[in-house]
Amino acid sequence: MLEIIWNRSPAKLSLTPEAVHVWRASLLQLPERYERLVQTLSADEQLRAERFRFEQVKRRFKTGRGLLRLLLSRYLEIAPAQIQFEYGVQGKPALAEKLNKIDLRFNLAHSEDFISLAVSCGREIGLDLELIRPLKEAEKIAEQFFSTSEYTKLCSLTDKEKVLGFFNCWTRKEAYIKAQGSGLAYPLNQFEVSLAPGEPPALLNVAGAPQETSRWSWQELIPAEGYLAALIVEGHNWNLACWDFFD
Ligand SMILES: CC(C)(COP(=O)(O)OP(=O)(O)OC[C@H]1O[C@@H](n2cnc3c(N)ncnc32)[C@H](O)[C@@H]1OP(=O)(O)O)[C@@H](O)C(=O)NCCC(=O)NCCS
């Protein structure tokens, strides 16, 4: 796997059609910034946050939205509170068209204490992030949600390989459906990704859409020890830059 270097955030941000930027932040870095971030949320985001039952989930959502607004405001050179979103049929947020003169696209992912954000220009993008942990019910989940050949491949791995194999598959499948914007409305067993540890990320097969396998390209990322992220980007020949939100 390509060694990724996470750099300090540059003072000025600009995006070209060949660039893909990935940002990472730990929620543990953020307590003193939290109140300032939350103040930038819109009324509907505040309302949505109040509907989460668990404090940790509420805080993660608010922090994610605050960071997203802060970051987009830097690309667009407007105030974070001025950012407006539009939503796809299955809830994928996008920048409101009237603000989006550069066709900026983004996708956000959170898991436990980490948030990561991918940004591109004129290319669809999907990102998923998971904390790697042994799951007792992994094979059951795989049997229910993975394709038959993914499930068979997972079962053929050694017990040690299975944990990473499972999360390779999970993050790659999620990244693909997030790039599509379809969420779980897209049947997860209708496409197949690579999963064996050491195997590069790939879309191997999409039922009814063979052109999909060459339409996308991938990058595997490890934003922090114990976490795994899959990034999928429309097209090829793009350059990746990875940055820390805060030094
Ligand atoms: C909503 C979904 C897109 C991602 O959910 P998730 O893994 O819980 O959450 P993530 O942290 O990866 O991503 C959440 C962010 O994705 C974005 N998002 C929301 N709906 C989206 C959609 N339809 N498409 C793409 N991105 C979407 C939002 O920015 C959201 O952040 P928000 O909470 O601030 O609005 C959807 O795929 C889902 O519900 N997955 C459930 C997980 C699952 O069962 N996976 C099985 C894998 S085998």
The ligand as a Tripos MOL2 file, in Angstrom:
@<TRIPOS>MOLECULE
LIG
   48    50     1     0     0
SMALL
NO_CHARGES

@<TRIPOS>ATOM
      1 C1        -26.0460    6.8410    5.5320 C.3       1 LIG1
      2 C2        -25.0230    5.9650    4.9000 C.3       1 LIG1
      3 C3        -24.7340    6.5840    3.5820 C.3       1 LIG1
      4 C4        -23.7110    5.9410    5.6910 C.3       1 LIG1
      5 O1        -23.9270    5.7120    6.9880 O.3       1 LIG1
      6 P1        -22.8200    5.5100    8.1000 P.3       1 LIG1
      7 O2        -21.7990    4.4890    7.7020 O.co2     1 LIG1
      8 O3        -23.6020    5.2660    9.3110 O.co2     1 LIG1
      9 O4        -22.1480    6.9320    8.2590 O.3       1 LIG1
     10 P2        -20.8110    7.5880    7.7330 P.3       1 LIG1
     11 O5        -20.1490    8.1770    8.9070 O.co2     1 LIG1
     12 O6        -19.9940    6.7040    6.8540 O.co2     1 LIG1
     13 O7        -21.3610    8.7620    6.7730 O.3       1 LIG1
     14 C5        -22.2580    9.7190    7.2310 C.3       1 LIG1
     15 C6        -22.2110   10.9060    6.2890 C.3       1 LIG1
     16 O8        -22.4080   10.4710    4.9340 O.3       1 LIG1
     17 C7        -23.1240   11.4890    4.2340 C.3       1 LIG1
     18 N1        -24.3380   10.8680    3.6830 N.ar      1 LIG1
     19 C8        -25.5870   10.8070    4.1770 C.ar      1 LIG1
     20 N2        -26.3960   10.1540    3.3130 N.ar      1 LIG1
     21 C9        -25.6220    9.7940    2.2730 C.ar      1 LIG1
     22 C10       -25.8770    9.1120    1.0530 C.ar      1 LIG1
     23 N3        -27.0840    8.6630    0.7190 N.pl3     1 LIG1
     24 N4        -24.8430    8.9170    0.2000 N.ar      1 LIG1
     25 C11       -23.6070    9.3720    0.4940 C.ar      1 LIG1
     26 N5        -23.3050   10.0330    1.6330 N.ar      1 LIG1
     27 C12       -24.3080   10.2420    2.5000 C.ar      1 LIG1
     28 C13       -23.4330   12.6030    5.2210 C.3       1 LIG1
     29 O9        -22.4490   13.6110    5.0690 O.3       1 LIG1
     30 C14       -23.2980   11.9000    6.5400 C.3       1 LIG1
     31 O10       -22.8890   12.7990    7.5310 O.3       1 LIG1
     32 P3        -23.9850   13.5300    8.4340 P.3       1 LIG1
     33 O11       -24.3300   12.5510    9.4770 O.co2     1 LIG1
     34 O12       -23.2770   14.7340    8.9380 O.co2     1 LIG1
     35 O13       -25.1470   13.8830    7.5800 O.co2     1 LIG1
     36 C15       -25.5810    4.5640    4.6250 C.3       1 LIG1
     37 O14       -24.7320    3.8890    3.7590 O.3       1 LIG1
     38 C16       -25.8950    3.7190    5.8290 C.2       1 LIG1
     39 O15       -26.8820    3.9250    6.4970 O.2       1 LIG1
     40 N6        -25.1130    2.7220    6.1420 N.am      1 LIG1
     41 C17       -25.3360    1.8700    7.3070 C.3       1 LIG1
     42 C18       -24.1770    0.9800    7.5970 C.3       1 LIG1
     43 C19       -24.3740   -0.4610    7.1180 C.2       1 LIG1
     44 O16       -25.2600   -1.1730    7.5250 O.2       1 LIG1
     45 N7        -23.4650   -0.9120    6.2370 N.am      1 LIG1
     46 C20       -23.4340   -2.2180    5.6740 C.3       1 LIG1
     47 C21       -22.0790   -2.3830    4.9940 C.3       1 LIG1
     48 S1        -21.8220   -3.9720    4.3740 S.3       1 LIG1
@<TRIPOS>BOND
     1     1     2 1
     2     2     3 1
     3     2     4 1
     4     2    36 1
     5     4     5 1
     6     5     6 1
     7     6     7 2
     8     6     8 1
     9     6     9 1
    10     9    10 1
    11    10    11 2
    12    10    12 1
    13    10    13 1
    14    13    14 1
    15    14    15 1
    16    15    16 1
    17    15    30 1
    18    16    17 1
    19    17    18 1
    20    17    28 1
    21    18    19 ar
    22    18    27 ar
    23    19    20 ar
    24    20    21 ar
    25    21    22 ar
    26    21    27 ar
    27    22    23 1
    28    22    24 ar
    29    24    25 ar
    30    25    26 ar
    31    26    27 ar
    32    28    29 1
    33    28    30 1
    34    30    31 1
    35    31    32 1
    36    32    33 2
    37    32    34 1
    38    32    35 1
    39    36    37 1
    40    36    38 1
    41    38    39 2
    42    38    40 1
    43    40    41 1
    44    41    42 1
    45    42    43 1
    46    43    44 2
    47    43    45 1
    48    45    46 1
    49    46    47 1
    50    47    48 1
@<TRIPOS>SUBSTRUCTURE
     1 LIG1         1 GROUP 0 **** ****
